[in-house]
Amino acid sequence: MKLTRSAALIAALAVASVGGLLVTQHDAKASTVATTITKGPAWLYTSEGKMITDRALAPNTKWAVGKTITINGEKLYQVATNEYLKASDSSLSGSNVQTQQPAQTALIGTVTTHGGTLTISKRLDDLSDNILPEGSQWQIGKYVINRLGKKYVQVSGDDYVPISHMKFNKALPEPTSDPNLYYYWQMDPKLNPGYTPNTDY
């Protein structure tokens, strides 16, 4: 297990302009809900088809759909004023489905660390290669504390980040215990008195 690792910052994402861009639009039923089905973040796009690089939706979350548009043959669902989710990244359902809105009910974390933050993979029990961009927003799942007293929030099914790397839109609940999340005896000052952490992970 490597206690330290380095990673390059994410390169800026861009969407190339396409000649003869065709955009069609029609109203969708207000009760329509899109559920993200991606394994990682579901990226958002503007009505012109440009990727939004500082915001993404967490997997398996539900979002009320406004309009449906088609850009170059690809369908997208409106989930905010000028934010659209690809149909291929979601499944659509009808009425009587509880929706989650970040400003009202969901706990949202915004990355505050300069240059973004690496995530911890629970499956690998190590730092992953995933970097969340600075300023990006994530719907929070679990809030946990390990046996060293370090606190982390879940940003996807497998990924966690330290709470010190985010600000939140409302108060965090009491953390639940996950003693072995990103814990190795070498990190424990009781077992390894000479260990000096060089990060806040």
C-alpha positions as CSV (number, residue, x, y, z in Angstrom):
1,M,0.0,0.0,0.0
2,K,1.4,3.4,-0.9
3,L,0.8,6.0,1.8
4,T,1.6,8.8,-0.6
5,R,1.0,9.1,-4.3
6,S,1.0,11.8,-6.9
7,A,-1.5,12.5,-9.6
8,A,-1.7,15.0,-12.5
9,L,-4.5,17.5,-12.4
10,I,-7.4,16.8,-14.7
11,A,-7.0,18.4,-18.1
12,A,-9.6,20.9,-19.1
13,L,-12.6,19.2,-20.7
14,A,-13.9,20.7,-23.9
15,V,-16.5,19.9,-26.5
16,A,-15.6,20.5,-30.1
17,S,-17.9,22.7,-32.2
18,V,-19.7,20.8,-34.9
19,G,-20.7,22.4,-38.2
20,G,-24.4,22.5,-38.9
21,L,-25.4,21.9,-35.2
22,L,-29.1,21.0,-35.1
23,V,-31.1,21.6,-32.0
24,T,-34.7,20.5,-31.6
25,Q,-36.8,21.1,-28.5
26,H,-40.2,20.3,-27.1
27,D,-41.8,20.4,-23.7
28,A,-41.7,17.3,-21.4
29,K,-44.3,16.4,-18.8
30,A,-43.6,18.2,-15.5
31,S,-43.9,14.8,-13.7
32,T,-41.1,13.2,-15.7
33,V,-38.0,12.2,-13.7
34,A,-34.6,11.2,-15.0
35,T,-32.4,8.9,-12.9
36,T,-28.7,8.8,-13.5
37,I,-27.4,5.4,-14.4
38,T,-23.7,6.1,-14.8
39,K,-21.0,4.3,-12.7
40,G,-19.2,7.6,-12.2
41,P,-20.3,11.2,-12.5
42,A,-23.0,12.1,-15.0
43,W,-21.8,15.2,-16.9
44,L,-24.1,18.1,-17.8
45,Y,-24.3,20.1,-21.0
46,T,-25.7,23.5,-22.0
47,S,-28.5,23.9,-24.5
48,E,-25.8,24.4,-27.2
49,G,-24.1,21.1,-26.4
50,K,-21.1,22.4,-24.4
51,M,-20.0,20.3,-21.5
52,I,-20.2,21.9,-18.1
53,T,-16.9,21.1,-16.4
54,D,-17.6,22.4,-12.9
55,R,-20.8,20.4,-12.1
56,A,-21.9,16.8,-12.4
57,L,-24.6,14.6,-11.0
58,A,-23.9,11.6,-8.7
59,P,-24.9,8.1,-9.9
60,N,-28.4,6.8,-9.0
61,T,-30.0,10.2,-8.2
62,K,-33.3,11.4,-9.5
63,W,-33.9,14.8,-11.2
64,A,-37.1,16.5,-12.4
65,V,-37.1,17.0,-16.1
66,G,-38.2,20.2,-17.8
67,K,-37.6,20.1,-21.5
68,T,-36.2,17.5,-23.8
69,I,-33.8,18.6,-26.6
70,T,-32.0,16.8,-29.4
71,I,-28.5,17.9,-30.5
72,N,-27.1,16.2,-33.5
73,G,-29.4,13.2,-33.0
74,E,-28.6,12.8,-29.2
75,K,-31.4,13.4,-26.8
76,L,-30.8,15.4,-23.6
77,Y,-33.1,16.2,-20.6
78,Q,-33.3,19.6,-18.9
79,V,-32.5,19.3,-15.1
80,A,-31.8,23.1,-14.5
81,T,-32.1,26.4,-16.3
82,N,-29.3,25.7,-18.8
83,E,-28.1,22.3,-17.7
84,Y,-29.0,19.1,-19.6
85,L,-28.4,15.5,-18.9
86,K,-27.7,13.0,-21.7
87,A,-30.5,10.4,-22.2
88,S,-27.9,7.7,-22.5
89,D,-26.7,8.6,-18.9
90,S,-30.1,8.2,-17.4
91,S,-33.4,6.4,-17.3
92,L,-36.7,8.2,-17.6
93,S,-39.8,7.5,-15.5
94,G,-43.3,9.1,-15.1
95,S,-45.3,10.6,-12.3
96,N,-45.4,9.9,-8.5
97,V,-41.6,9.5,-8.2
98,Q,-39.9,11.4,-5.4
99,T,-37.3,13.8,-6.9
100,Q,-34.2,15.2,-5.3
101,Q,-33.4,18.9,-5.7
102,P,-30.0,20.0,-4.5
103,A,-31.1,23.4,-3.1
104,Q,-34.1,21.9,-1.2
105,T,-33.6,18.4,0.1
106,A,-30.2,16.9,-1.0
107,L,-27.0,17.4,0.8
108,I,-24.5,18.9,-1.7
109,G,-20.8,19.2,-1.3
110,T,-18.7,21.6,-3.3
111,V,-15.0,20.9,-3.8
112,T,-12.9,23.7,-2.3
113,T,-9.3,22.4,-2.6
114,H,-7.2,24.2,-5.2
115,G,-6.7,22.0,-8.2
116,G,-9.4,19.6,-7.2
117,T,-9.3,16.5,-4.9
118,L,-8.5,12.9,-5.3
119,T,-11.1,10.3,-4.1
120,I,-10.6,7.3,-1.9
121,S,-11.8,4.0,-3.5
122,K,-13.5,1.9,-0.8
123,R,-13.1,-1.1,-3.0
124,L,-9.3,-0.6,-3.4
125,D,-9.0,0.9,0.1
126,D,-6.5,3.4,-1.4
127,L,-6.5,6.6,-3.2
128,S,-8.0,6.3,-6.7
129,D,-7.1,8.1,-9.9
130,N,-10.4,10.0,-9.9
131,I,-10.0,13.8,-9.4
132,L,-13.0,15.9,-8.6
133,P,-12.5,19.4,-10.1
134,E,-12.3,22.4,-7.8
135,G,-15.8,24.0,-7.6
136,S,-17.6,20.9,-8.8
137,Q,-20.7,19.9,-6.8
138,W,-21.6,16.4,-5.6
139,Q,-24.7,14.9,-4.0
140,I,-23.5,13.3,-0.7
141,G,-24.4,9.8,0.3
142,K,-22.8,8.5,3.5
143,Y,-20.9,10.5,6.1
144,V,-18.4,8.3,8.0
145,I,-15.6,8.3,10.5
146,N,-12.8,5.8,10.6
147,R,-10.9,4.5,13.7
148,L,-8.4,7.3,13.5
149,G,-11.2,9.9,13.7
150,K,-10.9,11.0,10.1
151,K,-14.1,11.9,8.5
152,Y,-15.1,11.3,4.9
153,V,-18.2,11.8,2.7
154,Q,-19.4,9.5,-0.1
155,V,-19.6,11.2,-3.5
156,S,-20.4,8.0,-5.5
157,G,-20.9,4.3,-4.9
158,D,-17.2,3.6,-4.4
159,D,-15.6,7.1,-3.9
160,Y,-15.1,9.1,-0.7
161,V,-13.3,12.4,0.0
162,P,-12.2,14.1,3.3
163,I,-14.8,16.6,4.6
164,S,-12.1,19.2,4.8
165,H,-12.0,19.2,1.0
166,M,-15.6,20.4,0.6
167,K,-18.1,22.9,1.8
168,F,-21.7,21.9,2.2
169,N,-25.1,23.5,1.6
170,K,-26.3,22.4,5.0
171,A,-25.1,20.9,8.3
172,L,-23.7,17.4,8.1
173,P,-25.5,14.8,10.2
174,E,-23.7,12.7,12.8
175,P,-21.2,10.4,11.1
176,T,-21.5,6.7,11.1
177,S,-18.6,4.4,12.0
178,D,-16.6,2.8,9.2
179,P,-13.4,1.9,11.2
180,N,-11.4,0.4,8.3
181,L,-12.1,3.0,5.6
182,Y,-8.6,4.0,4.4
183,Y,-7.0,2.7,7.6
184,Y,-3.6,1.0,7.8
185,W,-1.7,0.3,11.0
186,Q,1.2,2.3,9.6
187,M,-1.1,5.4,9.9
188,D,-1.9,4.7,13.5
189,P,0.2,6.8,15.9
190,K,-0.4,4.2,18.7
191,L,1.1,1.4,16.6
192,N,3.6,3.5,14.6
193,P,4.7,6.4,16.8
194,G,7.2,7.7,14.1
195,Y,4.6,8.1,11.4
196,T,4.0,11.7,10.3
197,P,1.1,12.2,7.8
198,N,1.9,14.5,4.9
199,T,-1.7,14.9,3.7
200,D,-5.0,15.3,5.4
201,Y,-6.3,12.0,3.9
